Amino acid sequence: MSAFSRISPSDAQALLAKGNVQIADIRDANAFGQGRMLGAVRLDNNNVAEFVLHGEFDQPLVVCCYHGISSQPAAEYLANQGFEQVYSLDGGFEAWSQQYPNDVERS
């Protein structure tokens, strides 16, 4: 059994509507700068230790990548670091931006 769950964009939207949800975006800086889920924090190898160190372990955490593939091992890793509710976004940012274009933040 994996330590994280997969979540559809519509279920993620419902979860976000409840508030107090963390979003970790693991895409590269250029893609993140062009658009991201509202309130997302970009995570990479340089800042993941800091993120874990100061993590809100009891708040749900949605991990987002390009298409929902590479977010799964990242979600597994974060769940194993002690985050209690970790989700990998199915379809990634591509699916999110198509379903919820008004919920995309751009630099």
N, C-alpha and C positions, 0 to 999 in steps of 0.2 A: 504494500500500500504506500502510495506516495504521500509526502508530507504537505503537499499543496493540492489545490483543486483547480480545475479549469473553469473559466467563467465566460459566458457569452457576452457580447457587447450590451445586449439589452439587460441582462442580469447585473452587469457592472454598472450600468446607468442607474438602475434601481438602488444598488448598494451605495453609489456616490450620492444619491439624493438624500440618503439618511445622514450624511455628514461624517466627519472624522475618519476619512479613508485616506491612506497614503497611496501615492502612485509613483512607482519606480519605472522609469523609461530607460532601457538599456541600449537604445539605438545610438549611432554615432552623433557627435556634436553638430554636424552640419544638418542632418535629418531632424534632430531635436530642435534646432534653431528655426527650421522651416515650419514646424508645427508639432504640437504635442497635446495630450489630454490636459484639460484645465487643472492646474496645480501640480503637474507632474514634476518630479525631480529626476535629473539625469544621473544614472549610476554607471560607473565604469570601474575598471580595476584600480584606478587612482583614488576613488572616494568611497568604495563600498565598505571598507573597514570603519571609516568615520560614520557612515550611515548606520551600520550595525551597532557601533559604540553608543550612539545617541538615539537609537531606535525606539519607537513607540510600539513595543512588542504586543500590546493588547489591542491595537487598532488594526482593522483590516488593511492588507497591503495587496494592491493590484500591480503585477509586473507586466509591462508592455514592451513588445519589440516590434519588428516590422510586420510579420505575418503570424505570430503566435507559436513559432517553433522554438527559437532560442530563449524565449522567456520561460519555457518549462524547466530547463536545468537551473536557470537563475532563480526561479521561484522555489525549486527544491533546495537550493543552497540557502536561501534566506529563511526558509522554514526550519532548516536544520540549525540555523543560528539563533533560533528562539522566537521568531515571529509566529504568533499563534494562528492567525487566519491569513494564509497566503494564497493568492489566485494568479493564474496565468491567463491573460486575456486572449481568448480564441480569436484568430484572425488578425491579431495585433493592431497596430495603429492604422494599417490600411483599412481594415474592417470598421474600426471606430470612426475614422474620418469620413467614410462613406455613409455610415448610419447616423452619425451625429456631427455634421459639419459645423453646427453652431456651438459645439462643445470642444472646439479646437482652438488652442491659444497659439498665436504666432508672434514672433519677435519683431 
